[in-house]
Amino acid sequence: MLLENGKYGIIKRVTLQQLEILETTYNFEVEDYVGNDGIFPRNTGDCGVIDQSIPDDYVSTYKNGLFESNPKHGSIQKRYISRGLPHEYGQYALDNAIPFKNGKSLYAYNGKEIIQFMPHREGVYHGFITNIQGINSSKARNWLMHKYRI
């Protein structure tokens, strides 16, 4: 568990309580909130975190659009190699990618690499694998570093 001071705490005990009647629960996202105990909640849904391989039970949703390979990715551009994505993994990553604020670029993170998607045409994205230094926008870079603890 992430604490306000930036350190991780250990959950020592979890207890379950049987309820006599069902209670309504709510899913919500929080941003920059720390509770009274100094615990920083982490959103788990729609957070852009993906596996390093496609889960066996995954079915494409196309919720963010269609992934299309870019022939420039995988080649050297401006002295850097822009690594392309296998089509199936690219669609999986795009389906789970999230935007920085209301920007056009979408991002996913697999615990090792950042996958950045940019709109190519209406509903179609090109994506590539990068690292934190490969993110051009300093604001997006800072957001990614905070969000994924890079």
Buried (B, 14 or more C-beta within 10 A) or exposed (E): EBEEEEEEEEEEEEEEEEEEEEEEEEEEEEEEEBEEEEBBBEBEEEBBBBEEEBEEEBEEEEEBBBBBBBEEBBEEEEEEEBBBBEEEBBBBBBBBBBBBEEEEBBBBBBEEBBBBBEBBEEEEBBBBBBEBEBBEEEEBBEBBEEBBEE
